[in-house]
Amino acid sequence: PRAMPREVKPLKWLVVDLLAAHVDELVEVAGESLLNLPPDVRQALLAVARRKGVLDDAALVALVDESFAALDVSGCGDAVTDAGVRALAAKGALRSVVTVDVTGCAGVSADGLRALILAAPKLEILRCGGDPTCDATCRAAIAPANPGGGVLPRLTDSRTHASLESWEALDDRETLEGARSLRWLVWPDIDRTSRGRVAARCLRVRVVAPSPEVSSAAREAAEDVHFVAVTGEGW
């Protein structure tokens, strides 16, 4: 016979289990009214939607608001697009985000990454790449010659809007553009040119390039979707 659990989950997470089983239908029916749910519940539903392969622009808009410190849309292919990113940016939902994972998210272009960066001034960790299409998007996003400039932090003269090369003598004329808070760029298949651009443009940004084996093991470890009861939590 199957052993009984030592304790029953709080009612809150029993309800979340039920909602998560039908998260795609929930988004379709309830839409942005889901923003009335507690932030931790919406974060759980977003994670389930991503792992079930039903995370798209509509789910992002319905579940994400300014309470989110992390945004993981990895593996969503072309279901999450620039339109979803811009919708979040327009309502200020990215203002508190510190960590973003767009690995394997082919629907987000270089322009979408730039829009995300502009809307997330606290962003410190960006995980990207994952396949040839996404690698090309990342290369384009950090290329300073592209329209709109690259996403890497850069100093500009506020009067002339010209890029400045030195970070050693800041004054009131100089401002930061791009990912002004970025500290870590996690990109498994970063090419030599892009790595050189990061090193030349902003020494404070550290590039992390885990091996394919490590990346694969991390993805497999994240596949088991379950909620753990926390003492004192629940309705």
DRENGUPA-931028 format. One line per field, with one value per residue: x, y, z of N, C-alpha, C in turn; residue in one letter; residue number from 0; chain. Coordinates in pm, 1 decimal. Layout:
<recs>
nu: (X|...)
nv: (Y|...)
nw: (Z|...)
cau: (X|...)
cav: (Y|...)
caw: (Z|...)
cu: (X|...)
cv: (Y|...)
cw: (Z|...)
vonu: (a|...)
ronu: (NUM|...)
titi: (A|...)
</recs>
This chain:
<recs>
nu: (82.2|33.4|228.2|103.3|115.7|319.8|224.5|-47.5|-77.4|-98.8|-413.4|-391.9|-191.3|-296.4|-508.9|-362.3|-232.4|-451.9|-528.1|-296.5|-300.3|-467.9|-369.1|-340.7|-603.3|-703.7|-571.9|-675.4|-948.2|-963.7|-771.8|-617.4|-726.7|-617.1|-408.5|-487.7|-435.5|-212.7|138.6|329.0|178.7|113.6|369.6|430.4|237.0|321.2|566.7|480.2|329.4|534.2|687.5|504.6|482.8|305.0|337.1|295.2|262.3|15.1|-13.1|204.2|133.2|-94.6|-5.6|230.6|363.5|478.8|580.0|743.6|1068.2|1220.1|1229.0|1149.2|1151.6|1250.0|1304.0|1067.5|1039.6|890.8|665.5|662.3|705.7|838.0|621.9|496.1|695.4|707.8|451.5|462.1|658.3|526.8|337.8|493.5|581.8|830.3|1001.1|1111.4|1257.8|1532.9|1664.8|1672.6|1576.6|1609.4|1672.4|1665.7|1442.1|1310.9|1132.2|1180.6|1341.3|1644.4|1565.1|1356.1|1497.3|1637.5|1423.3|1338.0|1560.9|1562.9|1330.7|1384.6|1553.1|1691.7|1809.0|2037.1|2131.8|2148.2|2039.4|2096.0|2088.1|2120.3|2030.2|2101.2|1947.5|1878.4|2132.7|2225.8|2051.3|2137.5|2398.6|2341.0|2208.3|2400.3|2568.0|2714.6|2680.4|2429.3|2094.5|1963.7|2154.1|2366.6|2285.5|2455.8|2596.4|2672.6|2856.8|2741.9|2764.0|2554.1|2491.5|2583.6|2521.4|2704.1|2903.6|3113.0|3446.0|3582.2|3544.3|3642.1|3632.0|3371.3|3114.5|2858.3|2769.1|2765.4|2597.3|2444.6|2362.5|2174.7|2202.2|2223.0|2264.2|2363.4|2544.2|2610.9|2638.7|2501.3|2576.3|2590.1|2701.3|2862.8|3033.2|3370.7|3403.9|3183.4|3234.5|3468.4|3366.5|3207.9|3405.3|3551.5|3369.1|3249.5|3390.0|3291.0|3091.9|3048.5|3110.9|2949.3|2988.7|2866.4|2930.6|2779.6|2696.9|2662.9|2460.2|2252.7|2211.1|2117.6|1876.0|1733.8|1711.9|1526.4|1282.5|1086.6|780.9|646.6|491.5|600.9|501.7|516.2|590.5|355.4|257.9|-24.2|-386.3)
nv: (-120.1|231.0|472.8|704.2|1062.5|1256.3|1499.1|1711.5|1917.2|2276.3|2446.7|2648.3|2563.3|2326.2|2423.8|2565.3|2353.9|2244.8|2458.4|2478.7|2248.2|2311.3|2535.6|2661.1|2680.3|2837.3|3082.4|3156.9|3191.3|3359.2|3563.3|3880.9|3917.4|3737.7|3859.9|3935.8|3730.0|3604.6|3700.4|3482.5|3262.7|3320.1|3317.5|3046.2|2934.1|3040.3|2909.9|2644.3|2664.1|2721.1|2483.9|2298.8|2369.4|2565.2|2830.5|3154.0|3474.2|3572.7|3442.0|3549.0|3823.2|3795.3|3698.4|3817.3|4084.2|4393.0|4284.1|4071.1|3938.0|3774.0|3637.3|3376.7|3250.4|3046.2|2802.6|2840.5|2866.3|3004.3|3098.8|3292.4|3627.9|3935.0|4105.6|4026.1|4088.8|4367.9|4434.4|4374.3|4557.3|4797.2|4817.7|4841.6|4609.3|4493.9|4631.3|4555.1|4333.2|4117.8|3897.6|3731.5|3479.5|3387.7|3171.5|2965.0|3088.2|3165.5|3345.5|3597.4|3872.9|4059.5|4324.8|4288.3|4202.0|4436.7|4603.4|4475.9|4513.2|4793.8|4825.0|4701.0|4810.8|4713.3|4477.0|4217.8|3964.4|3791.2|3532.3|3360.4|3256.0|2913.1|2786.7|2788.1|3001.2|3164.4|3223.6|3382.3|3597.5|3699.4|3777.8|3983.9|4155.6|4254.1|4387.4|4691.6|4847.5|4810.7|4935.7|5143.0|5068.6|4853.3|4609.0|4607.2|4774.1|5120.5|5427.3|5756.6|6090.0|6323.7|6557.6|6555.2|6301.2|6117.8|5819.0|5733.1|5644.9|5604.3|5491.9|5594.8|5854.3|5978.0|6222.6|6477.8|6498.8|6254.4|5957.1|5632.3|5391.6|5118.8|4790.4|4879.9|4776.8|4526.7|4234.0|3964.7|3756.7|3485.4|3258.4|2986.4|2914.1|3125.2|3323.2|3397.4|3662.6|3799.4|3761.1|3908.3|4163.9|4207.2|4211.0|4432.4|4642.2|4654.2|4588.4|4501.4|4318.9|3979.2|3690.3|3383.0|3061.9|2776.1|2424.1|2214.3|1973.9|2039.0|2232.7|2075.3|1892.6|2065.7|2148.5|1905.9|1859.8|2044.3|1960.3|1826.5|1901.9|2028.4|2128.1|2240.3|2214.9|2479.2|2550.4|2732.5|2860.7|2919.4|2916.0)
nw: (0.0|-62.0|105.0|341.5|324.3|546.6|634.5|547.2|259.1|281.7|234.3|45.8|-138.4|-229.1|-377.2|-568.6|-698.5|-831.9|-1000.0|-1152.3|-1304.7|-1507.9|-1636.5|-1887.5|-1987.2|-1785.0|-1817.6|-2064.1|-2005.8|-1776.4|-1807.9|-1754.8|-1506.0|-1339.1|-1216.8|-969.3|-800.9|-540.9|-555.0|-531.2|-603.1|-869.6|-977.5|-947.7|-1118.1|-1361.8|-1391.0|-1415.2|-1651.4|-1833.2|-1820.9|-1907.8|-2165.8|-2251.2|-2218.5|-2327.6|-2496.9|-2402.3|-2155.4|-2018.0|-1996.2|-1843.3|-1598.9|-1501.7|-1312.1|-1155.7|-922.2|-970.0|-945.2|-1094.4|-1421.4|-1621.4|-1929.7|-2072.3|-2329.2|-2467.6|-2737.9|-3024.8|-2901.2|-2705.2|-2767.5|-2916.1|-2890.9|-2653.6|-2467.2|-2500.3|-2418.1|-2144.1|-2072.5|-2124.3|-1922.1|-1700.3|-1578.5|-1560.6|-1400.0|-1154.3|-1203.5|-1169.1|-1264.3|-1574.8|-1802.1|-2121.8|-2272.7|-2554.1|-2657.2|-2925.8|-3031.8|-2937.9|-3049.7|-3135.5|-3109.1|-2930.1|-2704.9|-2648.7|-2582.6|-2352.0|-2186.2|-2154.6|-2008.2|-1771.5|-1538.6|-1317.0|-1384.4|-1342.2|-1406.6|-1702.7|-1895.1|-2191.8|-2543.2|-2649.5|-2884.0|-3242.4|-3361.1|-3142.5|-3049.1|-3259.9|-3229.5|-2982.6|-3049.2|-3229.1|-3056.2|-2879.9|-3045.1|-3105.3|-3333.3|-3433.6|-3509.2|-3257.8|-3079.9|-2874.5|-2614.0|-2402.0|-2113.3|-2145.6|-2147.2|-2196.0|-2320.6|-2189.7|-2317.9|-2583.6|-2660.7|-2740.8|-2739.3|-2465.1|-2385.4|-2147.0|-1811.2|-1585.8|-1488.7|-1396.5|-1443.0|-1409.4|-1666.3|-1780.4|-1852.7|-1800.2|-2046.8|-2193.4|-2045.1|-1750.4|-1493.1|-1530.0|-1448.6|-1485.9|-1763.6|-1893.6|-2120.8|-2299.5|-2556.4|-2644.2|-2881.9|-2991.8|-3083.2|-2970.6|-2699.0|-2679.6|-2732.0|-2504.7|-2304.9|-2386.7|-2381.5|-2125.6|-1836.4|-1593.7|-1639.5|-1624.1|-1811.0|-1833.1|-1938.1|-1942.3|-1995.6|-2255.0|-2135.5|-1864.3|-1884.6|-1990.5|-1780.5|-1584.6|-1696.0|-1697.8|-1425.7|-1354.7|-1440.5|-1288.9|-1172.4|-888.2|-581.7|-269.2|63.2|292.3|622.9|802.0|582.5|373.3|341.7)
cau: (0.0|108.3|242.2|35.2|207.9|331.2|137.3|-125.7|-43.2|-195.4|-519.9|-342.8|-117.5|-389.4|-579.6|-266.3|-217.4|-568.8|-518.5|-182.5|-335.6|-545.8|-319.4|-366.0|-744.7|-721.3|-527.4|-769.4|-1077.5|-954.8|-689.1|-542.8|-785.1|-529.5|-315.3|-538.4|-380.1|-86.4|254.1|393.1|90.6|132.2|502.0|419.7|159.7|406.5|664.7|410.5|297.0|656.9|729.5|405.0|489.6|190.0|367.4|297.2|246.7|-106.5|13.5|293.8|57.9|-194.3|52.3|349.9|352.3|602.0|627.2|835.0|1211.2|1281.7|1143.2|1205.9|1072.7|1338.5|1243.8|933.0|1038.5|835.4|538.0|684.0|758.2|863.3|495.0|476.7|793.3|667.0|330.7|508.1|729.8|431.5|267.1|591.0|591.3|969.1|1082.0|1177.6|1322.5|1678.1|1714.6|1591.3|1625.8|1543.5|1736.4|1576.6|1319.2|1338.8|1037.5|1231.1|1448.5|1737.9|1485.1|1283.9|1592.4|1664.1|1304.9|1340.6|1667.2|1519.4|1221.3|1431.0|1675.5|1760.6|1853.7|2176.1|2169.1|2078.1|2074.5|2049.9|2142.9|2049.6|2022.6|2160.5|1865.2|1892.2|2270.4|2232.6|1980.7|2226.0|2508.0|2287.5|2166.9|2514.1|2646.6|2688.7|2650.0|2289.3|2004.5|1923.2|2267.7|2366.3|2224.7|2558.1|2604.5|2767.8|2853.1|2717.7|2761.1|2412.6|2472.5|2608.7|2474.4|2813.0|2955.8|3239.3|3529.1|3638.4|3456.7|3723.2|3607.5|3231.4|3064.8|2715.0|2734.2|2772.8|2489.6|2452.7|2258.4|2182.2|2176.0|2308.7|2292.2|2404.0|2668.3|2638.8|2581.7|2514.5|2557.5|2671.9|2771.2|2909.3|3143.9|3487.9|3381.6|3091.4|3305.5|3558.4|3287.0|3170.7|3525.3|3594.9|3268.8|3214.0|3467.6|3219.6|3003.9|3118.2|3049.5|2947.0|2959.8|2870.3|2938.2|2649.2|2659.7|2613.3|2332.3|2154.3|2180.9|2037.3|1740.3|1668.9|1682.8|1414.5|1163.4|986.5|697.1|570.8|492.0|636.4|435.5|604.9|524.4|304.1|199.7|-154.4|-503.7)
cav: (0.0|356.2|538.9|831.5|1173.9|1287.7|1611.8|1754.8|2050.2|2382.6|2463.6|2736.3|2490.9|2231.3|2500.5|2595.1|2229.9|2232.5|2561.6|2450.9|2139.7|2368.3|2672.6|2719.5|2716.9|2944.5|3206.8|3189.8|3232.6|3465.8|3673.6|3963.3|3912.8|3652.4|3945.5|3949.6|3620.9|3640.6|3688.7|3350.9|3172.3|3349.7|3269.1|2901.3|2905.8|3072.4|2801.7|2527.0|2691.2|2707.1|2344.0|2225.0|2414.7|2648.7|2970.0|3240.4|3616.4|3592.9|3398.1|3647.8|3943.8|3761.3|3653.0|3891.6|4226.7|4451.1|4209.7|3965.0|3967.9|3683.0|3603.0|3262.9|3210.2|2957.1|2689.3|2871.4|2874.6|3129.6|3128.2|3422.2|3712.3|4076.2|4168.3|3998.0|4168.3|4509.0|4448.7|4380.1|4684.0|4908.4|4829.8|4851.7|4481.0|4446.5|4728.5|4493.7|4208.9|4112.5|3783.6|3694.4|3366.2|3377.9|3061.3|2888.3|3164.3|3218.4|3450.0|3727.3|3918.2|4155.6|4440.8|4249.6|4204.5|4575.9|4653.3|4416.8|4580.1|4929.7|4818.9|4631.0|4881.1|4640.4|4348.0|4184.4|3835.6|3760.7|3402.1|3365.4|3152.2|2785.7|2725.6|2881.3|3121.8|3249.2|3273.1|3493.4|3709.3|3756.2|3849.2|4109.1|4242.9|4321.2|4458.6|4835.6|4913.9|4790.7|5046.9|5139.5|5038.0|4722.3|4602.2|4619.3|4907.5|5211.9|5565.1|5857.0|6230.3|6361.5|6674.9|6521.9|6164.0|6037.8|5718.2|5765.1|5525.7|5588.9|5481.7|5630.0|5990.0|6011.4|6350.8|6493.8|6494.0|6118.9|5870.1|5494.7|5338.0|4973.9|4716.1|4953.8|4699.3|4391.1|4182.6|3828.9|3716.0|3339.4|3228.5|2865.9|2905.3|3257.5|3319.2|3474.8|3804.8|3853.1|3764.3|4022.1|4286.4|4223.7|4248.8|4566.7|4744.7|4664.8|4489.6|4450.3|4210.1|3851.8|3593.0|3245.1|2975.2|2636.2|2325.0|2157.8|1871.4|2105.7|2294.6|1969.0|1839.8|2165.8|2143.5|1783.2|1872.9|2137.6|1908.2|1774.3|2012.6|2000.9|2235.5|2192.6|2288.5|2553.2|2570.5|2867.1|2911.1|2863.5|2995.7)
caw: (0.0|-71.3|234.2|354.2|351.7|688.5|660.7|432.3|209.5|312.6|135.7|-60.9|-241.7|-289.6|-480.3|-675.6|-775.5|-919.0|-1103.0|-1239.3|-1396.6|-1618.8|-1643.9|-2019.1|-1991.0|-1687.2|-1880.9|-2171.8|-1951.0|-1676.0|-1855.5|-1659.8|-1371.7|-1258.8|-1143.1|-833.3|-721.1|-475.1|-644.6|-531.5|-677.9|-1012.3|-1014.8|-961.4|-1239.2|-1476.4|-1403.6|-1467.1|-1792.0|-1912.3|-1827.0|-1984.7|-2304.0|-2287.2|-2186.6|-2444.7|-2464.7|-2323.4|-2018.7|-1957.2|-1961.8|-1741.6|-1472.0|-1457.6|-1279.1|-1100.7|-804.9|-1013.2|-946.3|-1191.6|-1535.1|-1693.3|-2046.0|-2147.1|-2396.7|-2518.2|-2883.5|-3077.2|-2834.2|-2640.9|-2874.2|-2883.9|-2851.5|-2511.9|-2392.3|-2504.1|-2335.7|-2005.4|-2054.4|-2127.5|-1794.2|-1592.1|-1508.6|-1554.5|-1326.8|-1039.2|-1246.0|-1148.9|-1341.0|-1690.8|-1880.8|-2252.9|-2344.0|-2640.1|-2683.6|-3059.7|-3066.7|-2891.9|-3137.7|-3076.8|-3069.6|-2809.7|-2593.8|-2614.5|-2512.4|-2218.1|-2111.0|-2121.5|-1910.9|-1651.2|-1495.6|-1209.6|-1436.2|-1311.2|-1466.2|-1827.9|-1953.2|-2330.4|-2630.7|-2641.7|-3016.8|-3339.9|-3379.9|-3023.5|-3046.4|-3355.5|-3167.2|-2880.3|-3116.7|-3281.8|-2946.2|-2816.1|-3145.3|-3089.1|-3460.2|-3469.9|-3474.4|-3117.8|-2995.0|-2812.1|-2480.9|-2298.8|-2053.8|-2208.2|-2100.3|-2299.2|-2280.5|-2195.2|-2404.6|-2723.9|-2680.4|-2795.9|-2647.4|-2400.1|-2371.4|-2013.3|-1695.6|-1469.2|-1439.9|-1419.3|-1393.9|-1429.6|-1808.4|-1829.9|-1806.6|-1846.8|-2131.9|-2200.0|-1921.2|-1657.8|-1372.1|-1568.5|-1390.1|-1533.7|-1891.9|-1902.8|-2263.5|-2317.9|-2684.8|-2685.1|-2976.7|-2950.4|-3110.6|-2870.3|-2570.4|-2686.0|-2720.2|-2363.9|-2230.2|-2425.9|-2351.1|-1983.3|-1762.1|-1476.5|-1680.6|-1630.4|-1901.2|-1784.5|-2052.4|-1898.0|-2102.4|-2290.3|-2039.5|-1744.2|-1918.6|-2005.0|-1647.8|-1514.2|-1751.4|-1652.2|-1282.9|-1336.8|-1507.5|-1195.8|-1125.7|-767.2|-483.6|-136.0|169.4|381.0|751.6|821.5|459.8|339.3|372.8)
cu: (85.9|109.4|171.2|136.9|206.4|247.1|68.6|-80.6|-144.0|-295.8|-473.2|-278.1|-197.6|-467.0|-486.5|-241.5|-330.8|-563.2|-408.3|-213.6|-410.0|-499.7|-347.2|-511.8|-771.4|-683.6|-626.3|-899.9|-1065.6|-870.1|-620.2|-608.2|-703.8|-427.7|-363.1|-490.9|-251.0|33.3|317.0|309.3|108.4|268.6|500.9|345.3|241.4|508.2|600.6|376.7|419.9|693.9|630.7|404.4|373.0|213.7|378.1|277.1|126.3|-84.6|105.7|215.9|-40.4|-133.4|163.3|316.0|480.6|653.6|730.7|979.6|1284.6|1179.9|1211.8|1111.1|1153.5|1260.2|1107.4|926.6|987.3|700.8|544.2|758.3|789.0|736.1|467.2|569.9|750.5|541.4|366.9|577.2|631.9|359.0|361.7|613.3|734.0|1057.4|1158.1|1257.8|1474.8|1740.6|1618.4|1658.3|1545.2|1608.2|1634.2|1445.2|1336.7|1245.5|1079.3|1352.6|1544.5|1664.3|1406.3|1373.7|1624.0|1546.1|1300.4|1442.1|1624.0|1413.2|1262.3|1561.0|1754.2|1820.1|2003.3|2223.3|2083.6|2129.9|2014.9|2114.1|2056.8|2031.7|2076.1|2081.3|1883.1|2033.5|2286.2|2163.1|2068.9|2340.8|2460.5|2254.9|2283.2|2600.7|2616.1|2649.5|2503.9|2204.5|1955.9|2037.1|2256.4|2306.2|2327.4|2559.5|2704.7|2749.2|2827.2|2724.4|2617.5|2387.8|2487.0|2555.3|2580.2|2859.8|3089.8|3316.7|3575.6|3530.8|3523.4|3690.7|3464.7|3200.9|2918.2|2673.2|2717.8|2663.0|2509.1|2334.3|2276.1|2150.6|2264.7|2344.2|2346.3|2539.0|2708.6|2565.0|2607.7|2476.8|2647.1|2755.4|2819.5|3030.4|3255.4|3467.5|3291.7|3156.5|3401.1|3485.4|3248.6|3289.8|3567.5|3497.8|3244.6|3282.2|3390.7|3123.8|3085.9|3040.7|3061.9|2903.6|2970.0|2872.7|2798.8|2601.7|2600.9|2476.8|2222.4|2113.5|2092.9|1894.0|1665.0|1628.9|1561.2|1283.1|1052.3|907.5|619.0|584.2|516.3|568.4|538.8|529.1|481.2|241.6|62.0|-268.0|-581.3)
cv: (125.5|426.5|673.6|942.5|1209.7|1409.0|1656.5|1893.9|2152.8|2397.9|2547.3|2656.3|2376.3|2299.0|2529.5|2471.8|2214.7|2334.4|2529.0|2342.4|2190.9|2511.7|2737.2|2763.0|2835.5|3079.2|3251.1|3247.4|3356.6|3584.5|3749.0|3972.3|3821.8|3734.6|3970.7|3836.2|3666.7|3619.7|3549.7|3247.3|3195.1|3304.7|3117.8|2863.9|2934.5|2961.0|2675.9|2546.0|2673.2|2560.1|2256.2|2266.5|2499.5|2795.8|3050.7|3385.1|3641.3|3553.6|3496.1|3769.5|3916.8|3735.4|3742.0|4037.0|4271.7|4381.3|4103.2|4014.1|3881.1|3649.9|3494.3|3222.6|3114.1|2842.1|2714.7|2883.3|3008.2|3165.0|3260.1|3510.0|3853.9|4145.6|4146.3|4078.7|4314.4|4533.4|4456.4|4513.2|4800.7|4926.0|4828.9|4723.1|4430.7|4533.6|4668.5|4369.0|4218.9|4003.7|3750.4|3578.1|3358.4|3269.1|2985.7|2956.9|3237.8|3330.7|3588.9|3764.4|4010.6|4281.4|4411.5|4249.2|4347.2|4637.5|4601.3|4488.8|4719.1|4930.0|4754.7|4693.7|4809.3|4507.4|4326.2|4058.0|3810.5|3627.9|3395.5|3254.2|3027.2|2713.8|2828.6|3010.0|3217.3|3303.2|3392.0|3617.3|3777.8|3833.9|3983.1|4207.0|4317.2|4396.8|4607.6|4905.9|4899.8|4911.6|5034.3|5108.9|4899.6|4727.4|4615.3|4760.6|4993.8|5350.8|5657.9|5995.9|6278.7|6482.0|6640.0|6383.9|6076.3|5936.5|5763.5|5637.0|5501.2|5585.6|5538.4|5766.4|6032.4|6152.4|6362.8|6483.8|6351.6|6031.4|5729.9|5461.8|5187.3|4910.6|4771.0|4876.1|4559.9|4353.1|4047.7|3803.0|3566.1|3298.4|3108.8|2864.2|3040.9|3244.3|3413.3|3624.9|3867.8|3860.7|3883.8|4154.4|4312.8|4272.8|4391.8|4674.8|4763.1|4553.7|4430.7|4336.6|4082.7|3755.2|3453.9|3157.7|2829.1|2541.6|2272.0|2052.5|1931.9|2168.1|2190.2|1912.4|1936.3|2163.9|2020.6|1793.6|1960.5|2084.5|1864.2|1889.6|1969.3|2118.1|2176.2|2278.9|2353.9|2582.7|2715.5|2928.9|2849.7|2952.9|2933.2)
cw: (0.0|64.0|232.8|379.8|499.2|726.8|532.4|390.0|258.5|199.8|17.2|-172.6|-300.7|-402.6|-598.2|-760.8|-876.0|-1033.2|-1203.9|-1341.3|-1518.5|-1648.0|-1779.3|-2034.2|-1897.6|-1747.4|-1987.3|-2117.0|-1863.0|-1719.8|-1743.4|-1521.9|-1279.9|-1179.6|-1000.5|-742.7|-653.7|-569.0|-648.1|-605.3|-827.0|-1061.6|-1035.1|-1089.0|-1364.6|-1499.6|-1460.5|-1614.7|-1880.2|-1929.3|-1902.4|-2131.1|-2347.7|-2250.8|-2315.5|-2401.0|-2374.3|-2177.9|-1947.2|-1908.3|-1847.8|-1604.0|-1416.9|-1427.7|-1211.1|-975.4|-842.1|-1012.1|-1047.4|-1299.5|-1616.5|-1805.9|-2133.0|-2210.1|-2456.6|-2670.0|-2932.1|-3014.4|-2757.8|-2739.9|-2824.3|-2836.1|-2703.5|-2425.0|-2387.0|-2421.4|-2188.0|-1977.3|-2043.8|-1995.1|-1673.9|-1517.0|-1492.4|-1466.0|-1209.3|-1075.2|-1233.4|-1237.2|-1454.7|-1763.4|-2009.4|-2337.6|-2428.7|-2670.5|-2816.9|-3099.7|-3022.9|-2975.8|-3063.5|-3031.5|-2942.1|-2687.6|-2551.2|-2539.4|-2369.8|-2129.4|-2066.2|-2011.7|-1778.7|-1600.5|-1386.3|-1256.4|-1411.6|-1381.4|-1589.2|-1880.6|-2092.8|-2411.9|-2627.5|-2773.5|-3117.3|-3359.3|-3263.1|-3008.6|-3140.7|-3299.8|-3063.9|-2942.7|-3169.2|-3170.3|-2882.9|-2915.3|-3137.6|-3216.7|-3500.6|-3435.1|-3331.2|-3023.3|-2934.3|-2672.9|-2369.3|-2240.5|-2130.0|-2149.3|-2217.8|-2238.8|-2297.5|-2285.6|-2551.3|-2762.4|-2746.8|-2691.9|-2592.0|-2373.7|-2228.8|-1905.6|-1571.3|-1411.0|-1472.3|-1372.4|-1432.9|-1575.9|-1858.4|-1769.0|-1863.7|-1936.6|-2138.8|-2065.5|-1809.7|-1532.3|-1402.4|-1509.1|-1448.2|-1664.2|-1907.1|-2044.2|-2298.2|-2444.7|-2734.4|-2777.4|-2931.6|-2971.8|-3005.2|-2733.2|-2566.2|-2672.8|-2574.9|-2283.2|-2260.7|-2380.5|-2202.3|-1904.4|-1644.9|-1511.1|-1697.1|-1719.8|-1840.7|-1900.9|-2008.5|-2016.0|-2135.2|-2190.6|-1912.5|-1769.4|-1929.0|-1869.5|-1569.3|-1564.3|-1702.0|-1505.5|-1257.7|-1393.9|-1412.2|-1135.1|-1002.2|-671.7|-345.5|-31.9|259.9|509.9|766.7|700.0|437.8|385.5|487.1)
vonu: (p|r|a|m|p|r|e|v|k|p|l|k|w|l|v|v|d|l|l|a|a|h|v|d|e|l|v|e|v|a|g|e|s|l|l|n|l|p|p|d|v|r|q|a|l|l|a|v|a|r|r|k|g|v|l|d|d|a|a|l|v|a|l|v|d|e|s|f|a|a|l|d|v|s|g|c|g|d|a|v|t|d|a|g|v|r|a|l|a|a|k|g|a|l|r|s|v|v|t|v|d|v|t|g|c|a|g|v|s|a|d|g|l|r|a|l|i|l|a|a|p|k|l|e|i|l|r|c|g|g|d|p|t|c|d|a|t|c|r|a|a|i|a|p|a|n|p|g|g|g|v|l|p|r|l|t|d|s|r|t|h|a|s|l|e|s|w|e|a|l|d|d|r|e|t|l|e|g|a|r|s|l|r|w|l|v|w|p|d|i|d|r|t|s|r|g|r|v|a|a|r|c|l|r|v|r|v|v|a|p|s|p|e|v|s|s|a|a|r|e|a|a|e|d|v|h|f|v|a|v|t|g|e|g|w)
ronu: (0|1|2|3|4|5|6|7|8|9|10|11|12|13|14|15|16|17|18|19|20|21|22|23|24|25|26|27|28|29|30|31|32|33|34|35|36|37|38|39|40|41|42|43|44|45|46|47|48|49|50|51|52|53|54|55|56|57|58|59|60|61|62|63|64|65|66|67|68|69|70|71|72|73|74|75|76|77|78|79|80|81|82|83|84|85|86|87|88|89|90|91|92|93|94|95|96|97|98|99|100|101|102|103|104|105|106|107|108|109|110|111|112|113|114|115|116|117|118|119|120|121|122|123|124|125|126|127|128|129|130|131|132|133|134|135|136|137|138|139|140|141|142|143|144|145|146|147|148|149|150|151|152|153|154|155|156|157|158|159|160|161|162|163|164|165|166|167|168|169|170|171|172|173|174|175|176|177|178|179|180|181|182|183|184|185|186|187|188|189|190|191|192|193|194|195|196|197|198|199|200|201|202|203|204|205|206|207|208|209|210|211|212|213|214|215|216|217|218|219|220|221|222|223|224|225|226|227|228|229|230|231|232|233|234)
titi: (A|A|A|A|A|A|A|A|A|A|A|A|A|A|A|A|A|A|A|A|A|A|A|A|A|A|A|A|A|A|A|A|A|A|A|A|A|A|A|A|A|A|A|A|A|A|A|A|A|A|A|A|A|A|A|A|A|A|A|A|A|A|A|A|A|A|A|A|A|A|A|A|A|A|A|A|A|A|A|A|A|A|A|A|A|A|A|A|A|A|A|A|A|A|A|A|A|A|A|A|A|A|A|A|A|A|A|A|A|A|A|A|A|A|A|A|A|A|A|A|A|A|A|A|A|A|A|A|A|A|A|A|A|A|A|A|A|A|A|A|A|A|A|A|A|A|A|A|A|A|A|A|A|A|A|A|A|A|A|A|A|A|A|A|A|A|A|A|A|A|A|A|A|A|A|A|A|A|A|A|A|A|A|A|A|A|A|A|A|A|A|A|A|A|A|A|A|A|A|A|A|A|A|A|A|A|A|A|A|A|A|A|A|A|A|A|A|A|A|A|A|A|A|A|A|A|A|A|A|A|A|A|A|A|A)
</recs>
